[in-house]
Amino acid sequence: MTAGGHNQLISVHPDELKFLFELGKQSYCDLKVVNNTEHHVAFKVKTTSPKKYFVRPNTGVIQPWDSCMIRVTLQAQREYPPDMQCKDKFLLQSTIVAPHTDVDELPPDTFNKDGGKTIEECKLRVLYISAASAQGNSEDPTGSPEGNYAVQRLKSERDTAVRQTQQLQQELDLLKRRRNKKNDPGFSLKFAILVGIIGIMLGFLLNLSLS
């Protein structure tokens, strides 16, 4: 079992679920699941607290070298957890299925480990982030609400840019594999575009770091 976001069959970005926690408000986190193989791969998402989270889709089939977005929504909560610590866990199971299998055609025992099937499992932990703690950890020496908000916004933009850059690099690797498989000259243009985008993202990250 793997703790983190990378298995042989799939990769998951980000490798942990972060939710901005505010009483009475929903919050969501998007996961990108990438099929790293030439096979059709089925996945299923489980959680230790199914009543607190809404996962769509919670089951699916990803085509070879393709990807899928999963949105996990934290339902509105009425009270804060002790010390803002979350013990909830998510488990993403994946297994190879027959070509062109549709999610509605998956047998009930698809993710059972009986019968010698290989079921990969990826554990994802959950983190709650409060606006108060974000301001409390601010590096702004004045301690003003405006400064705290600006620093937090920059950190959020930096984290988002890092994740997007990682995803773009992953897609570039997938395109290289596809190109090697198919020898399709049309992929050269996609390579050029992706490399250019990654360069822009890296420049953006550098600017944020210098801010």
C-alpha positions in Angstrom: 0.0 0.0 0.0 1.4 3.4 -0.9 1.1 6.5 1.2 1.3 9.4 -1.1 0.3 10.2 -4.7 2.2 7.8 -6.9 1.6 4.1 -7.8 2.7 2.0 -10.7 -0.8 2.2 -12.3 -1.8 5.8 -11.4 -0.5 9.0 -10.1 -2.6 11.3 -7.9 -2.0 15.1 -7.6 -1.9 16.6 -5.0 -0.9 13.8 -2.7 -3.0 15.1 0.2 -6.4 16.8 0.5 -6.4 20.3 1.9 -9.7 22.0 2.8 -10.2 25.7 3.9 -12.3 25.0 7.0 -15.1 27.6 7.8 -18.1 26.8 10.0 -21.3 26.4 8.0 -19.6 26.4 4.6 -18.7 23.8 2.1 -15.1 23.4 0.9 -13.7 21.3 -1.9 -10.4 19.9 -3.2 -9.8 18.6 -6.7 -7.7 15.5 -7.4 -6.1 14.7 -10.7 -5.7 10.9 -11.3 -3.4 10.0 -14.2 -3.2 6.6 -15.8 0.5 5.8 -16.2 -0.1 2.6 -18.3 -1.2 1.4 -21.7 -4.1 -0.4 -20.0 -7.6 0.7 -19.0 -7.5 1.3 -15.3 -10.5 1.4 -12.9 -10.4 3.4 -9.7 -12.6 3.7 -6.6 -12.4 6.3 -3.8 -13.1 5.3 -0.2 -13.1 7.4 3.0 -13.2 6.8 6.7 -15.9 9.5 7.0 -18.3 9.0 4.1 -21.0 11.2 5.7 -18.7 14.2 5.8 -17.5 14.1 2.2 -19.1 14.1 -1.2 -16.9 12.5 -3.9 -17.7 12.8 -7.6 -16.9 10.6 -9.4 -16.1 8.0 -6.7 -15.6 5.3 -9.3 -14.4 5.4 -12.9 -12.4 4.0 -15.7 -9.4 5.9 -17.1 -8.2 5.2 -20.6 -4.5 4.5 -21.4 -2.3 7.5 -20.7 -5.3 9.6 -19.9 -6.4 11.4 -16.7 -9.5 12.1 -14.7 -10.5 14.9 -12.3 -12.2 14.0 -9.0 -13.8 16.7 -6.8 -14.0 16.0 -3.1 -16.4 18.3 -1.2 -16.3 18.7 2.6 -19.9 19.2 3.8 -20.7 22.2 5.9 -19.6 21.5 9.5 -21.2 22.9 12.7 -18.2 22.8 15.0 -14.4 22.9 14.7 -12.4 19.7 15.2 -10.1 19.6 18.3 -7.0 21.6 17.5 -8.1 21.7 13.9 -6.6 18.2 13.5 -8.3 15.9 11.0 -8.0 12.1 11.4 -10.0 11.4 8.2 -8.3 9.3 5.6 -9.0 8.6 1.9 -8.1 5.4 0.0 -7.9 5.3 -3.8 -7.9 1.8 -5.2 -7.0 1.0 -8.8 -6.8 -2.1 -11.0 -6.5 -3.0 -14.6 -9.7 -3.9 -16.4 -10.6 -5.2 -19.9 -10.3 -2.7 -22.8 -13.2 -0.3 -23.4 -14.8 -1.3 -20.1 -17.5 1.2 -19.0 -17.8 2.3 -15.4 -21.4 1.0 -15.4 -20.1 -2.4 -16.5 -17.7 -2.9 -13.6 -18.4 -6.2 -11.8 -19.2 -5.9 -8.1 -16.0 -7.7 -7.2 -13.7 -5.4 -9.3 -11.9 -4.1 -6.2 -11.8 -7.4 -4.2 -8.4 -8.8 -3.7 -9.6 -12.4 -4.0 -8.7 -14.5 -7.0 -5.2 -13.2 -7.4 -6.1 -9.8 -8.8 -3.7 -6.9 -8.3 -5.3 -4.0 -6.5 -3.1 -1.0 -5.9 -4.0 1.3 -3.0 -3.0 4.9 -2.4 -3.6 6.5 1.0 -4.3 10.3 1.1 -4.5 12.2 4.3 -6.7 15.2 5.0 -5.6 18.6 6.3 -7.9 21.4 7.5 -6.7 25.0 7.1 -8.4 27.9 8.9 -8.3 31.5 8.0 -7.2 32.3 11.6 -4.3 29.9 11.6 -3.2 31.1 8.1 -3.1 34.7 9.4 -1.3 33.6 12.6 1.5 32.0 10.6 1.9 35.1 8.4 5.3 36.4 7.8 4.1 40.0 7.6 6.0 41.9 10.3 3.2 44.5 10.8 0.6 41.8 11.6 -2.1 43.8 9.8 -5.1 41.9 8.3 -4.4 43.4 4.9 -0.7 42.1 5.0 -1.8 38.7 6.3 -4.3 38.3 3.5 -1.8 39.4 0.9 0.8 36.9 2.1 -1.7 34.1 2.3 -2.9 34.9 -1.2 0.6 34.7 -2.6 1.3 31.4 -0.8 -1.9 30.0 -2.2 -1.0 31.2 -5.8 2.5 29.7 -5.4 1.1 26.3 -4.2 -1.3 26.3 -7.1 1.4 27.1 -9.6 3.6 24.3 -8.2 0.8 21.8 -8.6 0.0 22.9 -12.1 3.7 22.7 -13.1 3.9 19.2 -11.7 0.8 18.2 -13.6 2.1 19.7 -16.8 5.4 17.8 -16.4 3.4 14.6 -15.8 1.4 15.3 -19.0 4.7 15.9 -20.9 6.0 12.6 -19.8 2.7 10.9 -20.9 2.9 12.6 -24.3 6.5 11.3 -24.7 5.3 7.8 -24.0 2.5 8.2 -26.5 4.8 9.5 -29.1 7.2 6.6 -28.6 4.2 4.2 -28.9 2.5 5.8 -31.9 5.4 7.7 -33.6 2.8 10.4 -34.4 4.4 13.5 -35.8 1.5 15.5 -34.6 2.7 15.2 -31.1 5.7 17.5 -31.8 3.5 20.5 -31.7 2.0 19.4 -28.4 5.5 19.0 -27.0 6.4 22.5 -28.0 3.3 23.9 -26.4 3.7 22.0 -23.2 7.4 22.9 -22.9 6.5 26.6 -23.4 3.7 26.5 -20.8 6.1 24.8 -18.3 8.6 27.5 -18.9 6.0 30.2 -18.2 4.9 28.4 -15.0 8.5 28.1 -13.8 9.0 31.8 -14.4 5.9 32.6 -12.5 7.1 30.5 -9.6 10.4 32.3 -9.6 8.7 35.7 -9.5 6.5 34.5 -6.5 9.6 33.3 -4.7 11.2 36.7 -5.1 8.1 38.5 -4.0 
